[in-house]
Amino acid sequence: MSGHDGLGGSAQTGPSGDDRVFRVKPGFQFYYTLPLLLALAIFVDAIFAPAADKWLFLLLVLALAAISVPRGWSRVTLEGDRLTLHTPLRRPRAVDLRQLTGLEISPRIGQAIVLHYHPDDPHGQPDLISEAVLGLPPLEDQAILEEHLRSDYGTAH
């Protein structure tokens, strides 16, 4: 179900109304899918003009696509005090917002959000000694998520 918040953007909301789903920007979905299109072009070229180096190059591009394509079809859910990055073919990565130590905006293309947080120790408690990083892909309505994280959880810049 789709909802509209008062900030001029829209995000998918879940049954409770507090849950939000943020998807990768369509332009970046295409960008992350490019290695797959390149692999298809190399495959066609290798079929019509076989050469051993083309097959090796195809394997390398397919390895790149295996990393890139799932990231392009990721989504981020914000459910109460928990943010989760769902990436196809990978296990979800969840961060309790109380564990956040800061967030920054990546200077790279797309200016994705990078979260700094204390990971859980073996007992399920935040390990205050170590810090982990979770980089999100460029998201639609990313400003809404950033504002929510900065205002409600006081994360540092």
NUGU-697969 format. One record per residue (C-alpha): residue in three letters; x negated, z negated, y. Coordinates in nm, 4 decimals. Layout:
// NUGU-697969
res	u	w	v
Ala	X	Z	Y
...
// end
This chain:
// NUGU-697969
res	u	w	v
Met	0.0000	0.0000	0.0000
Ser	-0.1386	0.0838	0.3413
Gly	-0.1428	-0.1472	0.6381
His	-0.2292	-0.1151	1.0056
Asp	-0.4128	-0.3899	1.1809
Gly	-0.4075	-0.4544	1.5528
Leu	-0.7607	-0.3215	1.6043
Gly	-0.6759	0.0484	1.6088
Gly	-0.7868	0.1208	1.2517
Ser	-0.6202	0.1147	0.9172
Ala	-0.7334	-0.0263	0.5885
Gln	-0.5648	-0.0490	0.2540
Thr	-0.4130	-0.3898	0.1992
Gly	-0.3281	-0.5620	-0.1247
Pro	-0.0190	-0.7552	-0.2241
Ser	-0.1157	-1.0714	-0.0343
Gly	-0.1752	-0.8847	0.2928
Asp	-0.5145	-1.0555	0.3324
Asp	-0.6837	-0.8329	0.0747
Arg	-0.8388	-0.5161	0.2127
Val	-0.9978	-0.2135	0.0532
Phe	-1.2569	-0.0129	0.2443
Arg	-1.3593	0.3275	0.1117
Val	-1.6679	0.5380	0.1789
Lys	-1.6319	0.7765	0.4726
Pro	-1.5317	1.1235	0.3428
Gly	-1.8347	1.2908	0.5018
Phe	-2.0632	1.0552	0.3143
Gln	-1.8737	1.1093	-0.0100
Phe	-1.9685	1.4756	0.0257
Tyr	-2.3272	1.3827	0.1193
Tyr	-2.3628	1.1597	-0.1891
Thr	-2.2131	1.4366	-0.4070
Leu	-2.4627	1.7037	-0.2927
Pro	-2.7115	1.6367	-0.5767
Leu	-2.4357	1.7229	-0.8237
Leu	-2.3696	2.0513	-0.6447
Leu	-2.7433	2.1228	-0.6383
Ala	-2.7615	2.0522	-1.0126
Leu	-2.4815	2.3010	-1.0716
Ala	-2.6665	2.5677	-0.8713
Ile	-2.9904	2.5014	-1.0619
Phe	-2.8024	2.5177	-1.3925
Val	-2.6494	2.8557	-1.3073
Asp	-2.9899	2.9848	-1.1953
Ala	-3.1538	2.8560	-1.5148
Ile	-2.8914	3.0291	-1.7299
Phe	-2.9404	3.3677	-1.5629
Ala	-3.3195	3.3444	-1.5219
Pro	-3.4510	3.0935	-1.7768
Ala	-3.7738	2.9121	-1.7035
Ala	-3.9000	2.5769	-1.8314
Asp	-3.9629	2.4380	-1.4841
Lys	-3.5992	2.4954	-1.3838
Trp	-3.4777	2.2787	-1.6710
Leu	-3.7190	2.0020	-1.5701
Phe	-3.6038	2.0281	-1.2094
Leu	-3.2427	2.0159	-1.3302
Leu	-3.3127	1.6895	-1.5158
Leu	-3.4690	1.5374	-1.2051
Val	-3.1738	1.6386	-0.9864
Leu	-2.9284	1.5047	-1.2458
Ala	-3.1138	1.1701	-1.2382
Leu	-3.0773	1.1674	-0.8597
Ala	-2.7080	1.2531	-0.8948
Ala	-2.6599	0.9636	-1.1389
Ile	-2.7759	0.7296	-0.8626
Ser	-2.6131	0.9021	-0.5665
Val	-2.2680	1.0110	-0.6849
Pro	-2.1392	0.6649	-0.7878
Arg	-2.2417	0.5255	-0.4468
Gly	-2.0334	0.7945	-0.2780
Trp	-1.7251	0.6863	-0.4699
Ser	-1.7737	0.3141	-0.4146
Arg	-1.5242	0.0887	-0.2445
Val	-1.5478	-0.2533	-0.0882
Thr	-1.2740	-0.5110	-0.1322
Leu	-1.2296	-0.8140	0.0865
Glu	-1.0159	-1.0662	-0.0983
Gly	-0.9844	-1.3928	0.0890
Asp	-1.3367	-1.5340	0.1159
Arg	-1.4965	-1.2863	-0.1263
Leu	-1.6392	-0.9410	-0.0592
Thr	-1.6976	-0.7162	-0.3609
Leu	-1.8768	-0.3814	-0.3836
His	-1.7192	-0.1747	-0.6634
Thr	-1.9361	0.1174	-0.7737
Pro	-1.8342	0.3464	-1.0625
Leu	-2.0496	0.3050	-1.3750
Arg	-2.1968	-0.0214	-1.2423
Arg	-2.0831	-0.3801	-1.2480
Pro	-1.9169	-0.5059	-0.9287
Arg	-2.1360	-0.7038	-0.6896
Ala	-1.9504	-0.9916	-0.5271
Val	-2.0562	-1.2185	-0.2421
Asp	-1.8700	-1.5312	-0.1359
Leu	-1.8556	-1.5145	0.2412
Arg	-1.9620	-1.8783	0.2685
Gln	-2.2978	-1.7646	0.1239
Leu	-2.3654	-1.5193	0.4083
Thr	-2.6726	-1.5901	0.6173
Gly	-2.6522	-1.2793	0.8315
Leu	-2.5593	-0.9176	0.8586
Glu	-2.7182	-0.6219	1.0223
Ile	-2.6309	-0.2621	1.0814
Ser	-2.8714	-0.0231	0.9159
Pro	-3.0453	0.2086	1.1628
Arg	-3.0155	0.4947	0.9119
Ile	-2.7539	0.7666	0.9166
Gly	-2.4077	0.6175	0.8810
Gln	-2.5153	0.2776	1.0117
Ala	-2.3959	0.0929	0.7036
Ile	-2.3600	-0.2862	0.6913
Val	-2.6381	-0.4802	0.5203
Leu	-2.5427	-0.8336	0.4122
His	-2.7943	-1.1170	0.3720
Tyr	-2.6760	-1.4043	0.1546
His	-2.7819	-1.6907	-0.0710
Pro	-2.7320	-1.5807	-0.4349
Asp	-2.5874	-1.8172	-0.6932
Asp	-2.8225	-2.0296	-0.9006
Pro	-2.7732	-2.0606	-1.2807
His	-2.5133	-2.3352	-1.2196
Gly	-2.2984	-2.1161	-0.9940
Gln	-2.3992	-2.2892	-0.6710
Pro	-2.5601	-2.1074	-0.3746
Asp	-2.9387	-2.1137	-0.4042
Leu	-3.0362	-2.2091	-0.0488
Ile	-3.4036	-2.1360	-0.1123
Ser	-3.3690	-1.7662	-0.1932
Glu	-3.1987	-1.4860	-0.0078
Ala	-3.0573	-1.1596	-0.1420
Val	-2.9456	-0.8410	0.0285
Leu	-2.6449	-0.6207	-0.0401
Gly	-2.6329	-0.2826	0.1312
Leu	-2.2884	-0.1317	0.1650
Pro	-2.2309	0.2424	0.1948
Pro	-2.0928	0.3775	0.5267
Leu	-1.7248	0.2810	0.5196
Glu	-1.4059	0.3976	0.6836
Asp	-1.2845	0.1272	0.9244
Gln	-1.6264	-0.0349	0.8993
Ala	-1.5910	-0.1851	1.2470
Ile	-1.2927	-0.3884	1.1236
Leu	-1.4965	-0.5298	0.8368
Glu	-1.7929	-0.6028	1.0633
Glu	-1.5753	-0.7793	1.3196
His	-1.4105	-0.9839	1.0455
Leu	-1.7465	-1.0899	0.9044
Arg	-1.8962	-1.1733	1.2443
Ser	-1.5982	-1.3633	1.3856
Asp	-1.4581	-1.5482	1.0859
Tyr	-1.7846	-1.6348	0.9174
Gly	-2.0251	-1.6601	1.2104
Thr	-2.2931	-1.4450	1.0569
Ala	-2.6014	-1.3881	1.2656
His	-2.6973	-1.0537	1.4133
// end
